[in-house]
């Protein structure tokens, strides 16, 4: 039976203790990551959100700002993430009547020595949570689904793109 080599977890020491990885010897390169998530809701809830008639205000605008803020603060939320000087964050939210719901797509860029996947994922997750928070009075049955990394570029591990 052939043993399959497993990738080593870089955030664990020899005895299993957690530590922040030293990235000081890694090259500074342009890195980019894209992530997505979905908030499924009743069609009537989607209509209210699209029209901007939610009692708490502009759901989509607030969720975009929340996603941007979350990307910038990821290192404060995820214990072993490095603080990054992010150069760009985009949060796009598109209604999808076929779900029905909203599709959140994020894109984060940095010139640095570590990737921005966690920042893109955190932006997507927090934008989805903000949508839920702002529309929960209309629809407590909303579901947040499908938060995932879509693509990453840069760094030693190269390019990754999720299958559709």
C-alpha distance (Angstrom), angle and dihedral (degrees) to the residues before:
residue distance angle dihedral
X1 . . .
X2 3.80 . .
X3 3.76 117.6 .
X4 3.78 113.7 -130.4
X5 3.80 113.0 -137.2
X6 3.77 110.5 -124.7
X7 3.77 121.4 -151.8
X8 3.78 112.7 -104.7
X9 3.80 115.9 -113.2
X10 3.79 104.1 -121.2
X11 3.80 95.8 -160.6
X12 3.81 94.2 63.3
X13 3.78 127.5 78.2
X14 3.82 125.5 -142.9
X15 3.81 91.6 -83.0
X16 3.81 94.6 43.6
X17 3.80 96.7 -98.7
X18 3.79 116.3 147.1
X19 3.80 120.1 -116.8
X20 3.78 139.1 163.0
X21 3.81 112.0 -100.3
X22 3.81 117.0 -114.8
X23 3.81 105.4 -120.9
X24 3.81 96.2 169.7
X25 3.82 93.4 108.2
X26 3.80 94.1 49.1
X27 3.79 119.0 102.3
X28 3.78 118.9 -103.4
X29 3.79 105.1 -119.5
X30 3.77 137.0 157.5
X31 3.79 108.7 -88.7
X32 3.77 130.5 -174.9
X33 3.78 135.5 -178.3
X34 3.79 133.8 -174.3
X35 3.80 126.2 -162.0
X36 3.77 138.1 171.9
X37 3.78 144.0 -161.8
X38 3.79 137.8 176.2
X39 3.78 135.2 -137.9
X40 3.80 111.4 -155.5
X41 3.79 116.6 -157.3
X42 3.78 143.9 154.8
X43 3.80 114.5 -70.0
X44 3.81 89.8 -118.1
X45 3.83 90.3 55.4
X46 3.79 90.8 50.2
X47 3.81 90.0 51.9
X48 3.80 92.2 52.8
X49 3.82 92.6 47.0
X50 3.81 91.9 47.9
X51 3.80 91.6 50.7
X52 3.81 91.6 48.8
X53 3.80 91.8 -121.7
X54 3.82 99.2 128.9
X55 3.81 113.4 129.5
X56 3.81 92.5 -124.7
X57 3.80 92.4 54.5
X58 3.80 135.2 -118.3
X59 3.81 102.6 11.7
X60 3.80 96.3 -177.8
X61 3.81 96.3 45.1
X62 3.78 92.4 46.6
X63 3.81 92.0 47.6
X64 3.83 90.8 51.5
X65 3.81 91.6 52.6
X66 3.82 91.2 45.1
X67 3.81 90.6 52.3
X68 3.80 92.0 50.0
X69 3.80 91.8 48.3
X70 3.82 90.9 47.6
X71 3.81 92.7 53.1
X72 3.80 89.9 53.0
X73 3.82 92.1 49.5
X74 3.80 100.4 41.4
X75 3.80 92.5 114.9
X76 3.81 88.4 59.8
X77 3.82 91.9 53.8
X78 3.81 103.8 37.8
X79 3.82 107.3 54.4
X80 3.82 101.1 -142.7
X81 3.82 99.8 37.6
X82 3.79 118.3 114.6
X83 3.80 120.3 -122.6
X84 3.81 106.5 -108.9
X85 3.78 134.2 -160.7
X86 3.79 93.3 -129.7
X87 3.78 113.6 -156.0
X88 3.82 98.8 -166.0
X89 3.80 141.1 8.8
X90 3.79 124.5 -175.8
X91 3.79 124.4 -175.1
X92 3.80 116.3 -174.5
X93 3.80 121.9 -177.0
X94 3.78 119.9 -167.6
X95 3.79 127.4 -176.0
X96 3.80 114.9 -126.5
X97 3.81 114.1 -166.2
X98 3.80 91.5 -169.6
X99 3.84 92.2 66.1
X100 3.07 90.1 29.1
X101 3.78 98.5 -127.1
X102 3.76 147.3 61.6
X103 3.80 129.4 -59.8
X104 3.80 114.8 -148.1
X105 3.81 117.4 -158.4
X106 3.79 123.3 -176.5
X107 3.79 135.0 -170.4
X108 3.81 124.7 -170.7
X109 3.81 128.2 -175.9
X110 3.79 133.4 -169.8
X111 3.78 139.6 163.2
X112 3.77 99.3 -136.6
X113 3.77 150.4 110.2
X114 3.81 96.8 -94.5
X115 3.78 135.0 44.9
X116 3.79 131.6 -97.3
X117 3.81 100.7 -138.7
X118 3.79 93.2 114.9
X119 3.80 91.2 49.6
X120 3.81 92.0 52.7
X121 3.82 91.7 46.6
X122 3.81 92.7 46.4
X123 3.81 90.8 49.7
X124 3.81 90.6 52.4
X125 3.81 93.7 46.2
X126 3.81 95.3 47.8
X127 3.81 92.8 45.2
X128 3.82 88.5 53.1
X129 3.81 91.5 47.2
X130 3.79 90.2 50.0
X131 3.79 91.2 52.6
X132 3.79 88.8 51.5
X133 3.80 92.3 48.0
X134 3.78 94.4 49.3
X135 3.82 95.6 45.7
X136 3.81 101.9 33.9
X137 3.81 92.4 103.0
X138 3.82 87.1 63.3
X139 3.80 98.8 41.7
X140 3.81 124.2 10.5
X141 3.81 89.2 177.5
X142 3.81 94.7 69.9
X143 3.81 114.2 130.5
X144 3.77 129.4 -149.2
X145 3.79 110.0 -147.2
X146 3.75 145.4 162.2
X147 3.79 102.0 27.6
X148 3.78 102.7 171.3
X149 3.76 146.5 141.2
X150 3.80 110.0 -96.1
X151 3.79 100.4 -178.4
X152 3.77 143.3 -11.6
X153 3.78 130.1 -169.4
X154 3.78 133.5 -172.3
X155 3.75 136.1 31.3
X156 3.76 131.7 74.4
X157 3.81 95.2 -57.9
X158 3.80 90.7 58.4
X159 3.77 128.3 -155.4
X160 3.80 125.4 -6.7
X161 3.78 126.4 -178.5
X162 3.81 123.4 179.5
X163 3.75 119.8 -127.0
X164 3.79 113.9 -107.7
